[in-house]
Amino acid sequence: MTEFLIVIAVVDLAVFVALYSVMKAGRAADRNSEAHARALWASNERVRHETPRGSRARPGLAGRKVLDSHGSLLGIAGGLLADPLDAGTRWLEVQSRGLGANRMAHVPADGLRVGVNEIRVAFSREHVLRAPVVAPGPLARDSELALCRHYGLSRRAVELYDRAPGEATALAAEAAGTASVA
C-alpha cells in the first residue's frame, strides 16, 4: 500500500511539473508576440508612411474588416477618434467579436494600412484584446493615457500630461473637424 501511495505522489508531482512548464511556455510566447508587435510598430517605416499625417481617409471606413499584424480577423471598424486641438487622428475603434471578446477595442491610428475592403493594424489580436477596456466614444485624458501606456506611445502620453484630468482628448473625427488617418 505504501508503494502505491509513493507511485501516486510521484505521478502527481510529474503532472504538476508538466503543467507548470506548459504555463510558463505560454507566458513566454505571449511576451514574444507582444515584443514582436512592438518591434513591428517601431521599425516598419513602410507601414507608417502609407498613411501620412493629414491625408484624407477613404469614405466608408466604418464597417470594414480589421485585421491584426498577422492577418487574423480582429473585428469590424467603428469610428475614428481625433485630437480636438490639432485634429490629428489618434485612434480607431474596433468592434471585436468571437471567443468571448465582444467589446469595443481602441487601436492606434498611426500606421494603419487601409485596403479596399479591410484595414490592417500593427498589433496582434492578443495584444489588442489585452488593451485597457474604455467606453466607446470620446476618450478622457486618463483613459487615453492608459491606452498609450499599453501600446507604448510615449510621445503621445507626454502630450497628454499637459491636459487637465477628465478633459476629452480624443473625439469622433467628424466632431474634431477631420477625417484623416495619421
C-alpha positions in Angstrom: 0.0 0.0 0.0 2.8 2.4 0.8 4.5 1.7 -2.5 1.2 2.5 -4.3 1.0 5.9 -2.4 4.6 6.7 -3.4 3.8 6.0 -7.0 0.7 8.2 -6.9 2.7 11.0 -5.3 5.4 10.8 -7.9 2.8 10.8 -10.7 1.1 13.9 -9.1 4.4 15.7 -8.9 5.2 14.9 -12.6 1.8 16.2 -13.7 2.3 19.4 -11.6 5.8 19.9 -13.2 4.4 19.4 -16.7 1.5 21.8 -16.2 3.9 24.4 -14.7 6.2 24.1 -17.7 3.3 24.5 -20.2 2.0 27.5 -18.3 5.5 29.1 -18.3 6.0 28.5 -22.0 2.6 30.1 -22.7 3.6 33.2 -20.8 6.9 33.4 -22.8 5.0 33.1 -26.1 2.7 36.0 -25.0 5.8 38.1 -24.2 7.4 37.2 -27.5 4.3 38.1 -29.6 4.0 41.4 -27.7 7.7 42.2 -28.3 7.2 41.3 -32.0 4.3 43.7 -32.2 6.2 46.5 -30.6 9.2 45.9 -32.9 6.9 45.8 -35.9 5.3 49.0 -34.8 8.6 50.8 -34.2 10.6 49.6 -37.2 8.2 49.2 -40.1 8.7 52.6 -41.7 6.8 51.5 -44.8 3.6 51.0 -42.8 4.0 54.3 -41.1 4.4 56.2 -44.3 1.5 54.6 -46.1 -0.9 56.9 -44.1 0.9 60.2 -43.7 -0.3 62.8 -41.3 -3.0 65.0 -42.9 -4.1 62.5 -45.6 -7.8 62.1 -46.1 -9.4 58.9 -45.1 -11.3 56.9 -47.6 -15.1 57.3 -47.3 -16.9 54.5 -45.6 -14.0 53.4 -43.3 -16.6 52.2 -40.7 -17.8 48.7 -41.3 -14.6 47.4 -42.9 -12.9 44.3 -41.6 -9.9 45.0 -39.4 -7.0 42.5 -39.5 -4.2 42.3 -37.0 -0.5 42.3 -37.8 -0.6 38.5 -38.7 -3.7 38.8 -41.0 -6.2 37.4 -38.5 -9.6 39.0 -38.2 -9.7 41.4 -35.3 -13.2 42.8 -35.8 -15.1 45.5 -37.6 -14.0 49.1 -37.9 -16.0 51.7 -36.0 -15.3 55.3 -35.8 -12.0 57.3 -35.9 -11.1 59.4 -32.8 -9.1 62.6 -33.3 -7.5 65.1 -31.0 -9.7 68.2 -30.9 -6.7 70.6 -30.5 -4.7 69.6 -33.6 -7.4 67.5 -35.4 -4.9 64.6 -35.9 -6.5 61.2 -36.0 -5.3 59.1 -33.0 -7.5 56.0 -32.5 -9.6 53.5 -34.5 -12.4 51.9 -32.7 -12.8 48.2 -33.5 -15.8 46.1 -32.5 -14.0 42.8 -31.5 -16.0 39.7 -32.0 -15.7 36.0 -31.2 -14.2 33.9 -28.4 -15.8 36.0 -25.7 -14.2 39.2 -26.9 -17.4 41.0 -27.9 -16.3 44.6 -27.0 -15.1 47.8 -28.4 -11.3 48.0 -28.6 -9.1 51.0 -29.4 -6.1 50.7 -31.7 -3.6 53.5 -32.6 -4.5 55.0 -36.0 -0.8 55.8 -36.7 0.3 53.4 -39.4 -3.0 51.9 -40.4 -2.9 50.2 -43.8 -6.3 50.9 -45.5 -7.2 48.5 -48.2 -10.2 48.2 -50.4 -12.3 46.1 -48.0 -10.0 45.9 -45.0 -7.8 47.8 -42.6 -4.6 46.2 -41.2 -3.2 47.3 -37.8 0.3 46.9 -36.5 -0.5 44.8 -33.4 -1.5 41.2 -32.8 -5.1 40.2 -31.8 -3.9 39.1 -28.4 -2.2 42.4 -27.7 -5.3 44.4 -28.8 -7.6 42.3 -26.6 -5.3 42.8 -23.6 -5.7 46.6 -24.0 -7.5 48.5 -21.2 -11.2 48.5 -21.7 -12.5 52.0 -22.2 -16.0 53.2 -23.1 -16.7 53.8 -26.8 -16.9 57.4 -27.9 -14.8 60.4 -26.7 -11.7 59.4 -24.7 -10.9 61.2 -21.5 -7.3 62.0 -20.7 -6.8 59.2 -18.2 -8.4 56.6 -20.5 -6.2 57.7 -23.3 -3.1 57.6 -21.1 -3.8 54.0 -20.2 -4.1 53.1 -23.8 -0.9 54.9 -24.6 1.0 53.0 -21.9 -0.4 49.7 -23.2 0.6 50.4 -26.8 3.9 52.1 -25.9 3.0 55.5 -27.3 5.3 57.6 -25.1 5.3 60.7 -27.3 1.5 60.9 -27.2 1.5 60.3 -23.5 3.8 63.3 -22.9 1.4 65.5 -24.9 -1.5 64.3 -22.7 0.2 65.1 -19.4 -0.2 68.8 -20.1 -4.0 68.4 -20.4 -6.5 68.7 -17.5 -7.6 65.4 -15.9 -11.0 64.4 -17.3 -10.6 66.5 -20.4 -11.8 64.9 -23.6 -8.6 64.3 -25.6 -10.0 62.3 -28.5 -13.4 62.9 -30.1 -15.1 61.4 -33.1 -13.1 62.6 -36.1 -16.2 64.4 -37.6 -16.6 66.4 -34.3 -12.9 67.2 -34.2 -13.1 68.6 -37.7 -11.0 65.9 -39.5 -11.4 62.7 -41.3 -7.7 61.9 -41.8 -5.8 58.9 -40.9 -2.4 59.8 -39.5 
